[in-house]
């Protein structure tokens, strides 16, 4: 089973209409959709709208190993790629992609002003909705933003506040619109640095795979 999970980590192609789009998980992650696990499928579906088709859902390698031996994965970090079902079979122009990106990101609002204390900032924001922290990249084919949220607490369990960071990257790849998301729990500035760097490298790798 472990060998098969390692094989899943290789790049693969998905057909979106008449286009074939190459995908790969970031280093240290493996796509787990082919495990057929209802639990993992439900988790992936909970992260996105039913109007999206899930193309890749990847867990950290350590979580994959834990899952394959029957242990609960930690789910500290995970990644997801989806595409809108209503757009997957038709070629998306740069103009249409821009309109799609604007509509998709409208509810997030504008990036926050300079944040000195990220935890304090997230403490002031709604607990049920991610807030925009920064815009990481914007060009005609890629728009990437960083978000964060303080997770709701369980009133029956006393524990320190927990925070989640995520990046949403909308990409125009081979005429198709993709939405790639990276998630990490935020425990220190190392997590903030990790998600920024990992998102940037992942975008570049997905573009490289599809420019061949």
PyMOL commands that set and color helices and strands:
alter all, ss='L'
color gray80, all
select helices_A, chain A and resi 2-8+33-35+38-46+61-68+94-108+118-123+189-210
alter helices_A, ss='H'
color red, helices_A
select strands_A, chain A and resi 12-16+19-23+29-31+52-60+77-84+131-139+142-150+163-173+176-185
alter strands_A, ss='S'
color yellow, strands_A
deselect
rebuild
show_as cartoon
